[in-house]
């Protein structure tokens, strides 16, 4: 057993609080309302996983909270700083900032996902869908304009319709597409210790979801390789809502449900972080065997947590109403018995944080 040092017991402050690293081979649900310290505390656990295991992390980061995961806080011991500098941590940015860009290849998406991006229904738009299925384009030399010209140069009116759809929706102009260059899936396939995907800086609201869909679909397509990876989805309600609306949202939710139901035996393990359990699809929530719970006040949320996580006593879950910032309950497979902990300090910088109210000088 490898123990992760995450802080101290609330009841016995001199007693360390630990999680069993080997039990992150089950799905984990991490929950806490705004201001509970959820994001900071999750960073503590992820840092310990990086230091104490060889488990690769894929972090879907909508608020740029983990983009500084490579930067050690000062002061830190030279030994710790040296160990951290040896870790292979990649950060791919969606916004127009310095650093490696977050891009994926449109042509690497499955036919169903391409259709979802283009809002093509396989039945209602059967002819366009069929053209999309058989569209022969070189992925390495992909150029959106060239593909549209290829469709327009045809005498087939259905190909013209597809070209019109692509231009009208302007999806091929998204910053997300790699346009034949390297993709985030190439980085993930190299299995660095951590890959942070800063998905929150895109202009079109669908781009973060398509980025997530592309990498999760890719991991699922290669599941038989059984290469373990912990998929951390921060603000998970944005990606696996109980009521997805668009075709892309539905495709993404279905992929996460599939990983939740079947991914464990292939080494695809989820860690879902959100403010409210009722905002997560129940078919995903019910597959989680580990619970990290910070301050939650809403009675409906506490009732949902009690109903889903039967391994945590109801009185323990309701105690979350009294938690102060940084306090948490851990229950499930990664502890031998439920633990109340005060989270420890971060090693690295938190990328996000509250914006302060400007005061009169």
Buried (B, 14 or more C-beta within 10 A) or exposed (E): EEBBBBBBBBEEEEEBBBBBBBBBBBBBBBBBBEEBBBBBBBBBBBBBBBBBBEBBBBBBBBBBBBBBBBEBBEEBEEEEBEBBEEBEBBBBBBBEEEEEBBBBBBBBBBBBBBBBBBBBEBEEBEBBBEBBEEBEEEEEEBBBEEBBEBBEEEEEEBBBBBBBBBBEBEBBEBBBBBEBEBBBBBBBEEBBBBBBBBBBBBEBEBBBBBBBBBBBBBBBEBBEEEBBBBBBBBBBBBBBBBEBEBBBBBBBBBBBBBBBEEBBEBBBBBBBBBBBBBBBBEBBBBBBBBBBBBBBEBEEBBBBBBEBBEEBBBEBBBBBEEBEBBBBBBBBBBBEEBBBBBBBEBBBBBBBEEEEEEEEE
